[in-house]
């Protein structure tokens, strides 16, 4: 491969930072398809570098964040988050389900919620995010 032109070098650099194709395209003023074709032409995978954010992704996901929220936080695409979770063999939760707590802990959260304990206090007690508590309450239709 010869010397890269500025566009190709920019695509490679931004791709290496873990940017999504859409974000690269917006930054460079081109189409997502153009970025994808450039990566393919240069013999690169169209997804981001495997492993670059894996541990951080898993940590955020296990804290109760959604795939979309993790992607927004790290400024990467949701498909990159999904690929990392798959590589790290993290079991995906169904939409809105937080499997961080056991059935006994979940029952305790619900009981304490009915007794007026705040989501913030429960999240500290059960070492999870407040969003996890809100999700548990929502599924059980407990008023917050």
C-alpha positions, -999 to 999 in steps of 0.1 A, spaced: 0 0 0 14 34 -10 12 67 9 -23 74 23 -41 105 13 -54 129 41 -90 115 39 -78 78 43 -55 88 71 -83 107 89 -107 77 85 -81 53 100 -72 77 128 -108 83 139 -117 46 134 -87 37 157 -102 60 184 -133 38 184 -155 63 166 -185 49 148 -187 52 110 -216 77 113 -195 99 136 -165 97 113 -187 106 83 -202 136 101 -167 148 112 -153 145 77 -184 157 59 -189 125 39 -214 96 39 -213 66 62 -212 44 31 -181 63 20 -164 56 53 -173 20 52 -160 16 16 -128 33 26 -123 9 55 -130 -21 33 -106 -8 6 -79 -4 31 -85 -39 43 -98 -29 77 -127 -43 96 -157 -21 95 -162 -23 132 -140 -6 158 -108 -22 171 -118 -52 192 -110 -50 229 -103 -12 230 -132 -4 253 -143 -39 263 -137 -37 301 -152 -2 303 -182 -13 283 -188 -43 305 -185 -22 337 -210 4 325 -234 -22 312 -232 -42 345 -238 -10 364 -273 -9 349 -268 13 318 -285 3 286 -265 -5 254 -276 28 240 -265 47 271 -231 30 272 -226 39 235 -235 75 241 -212 78 271 -182 63 253 -191 81 220 -192 48 201 -219 30 182 -244 6 199 -232 -21 176 -197 -17 190 -211 -21 225 -230 -52 215 -200 -67 199 -179 -61 230 -205 -77 252 -206 -107 229 -168 -110 229 -167 -107 267 -195 -133 270 -217 -110 289 -253 -122 290 -275 -96 276 -305 -86 296 -339 -82 280 -351 -47 275 -358 -31 309 -347 -61 329 -318 -56 353 -305 -91 364 -280 -75 389 -301 -85 419 -312 -120 430 -349 -128 434 -345 -123 472 -328 -89 468 -355 -79 442 -382 -88 467 -364 -68 494 -362 -38 470 -399 -40 464 -407 -43 501 -385 -14 511 -398 7 482 -434 2 495 -421 13 529 -408 46 513 -371 39 510 -357 60 482 -341 46 450 -309 63 458 -307 47 493 -316 13 479 -290 16 451 -263 22 478 -276 -7 499 -276 -32 469 -246 -18 451 -264 -10 419 -275 21 400 -307 40 409 -319 32 374 -318 -5 383 -341 2 412 -364 23 391 -365 -5 365 -374 -31 392 -401 -8 406 -415 -1 371 -417 -39 363 -436 -45 395 -457 -14 390 -447 1 424 -452 38 427 -420 58 431 
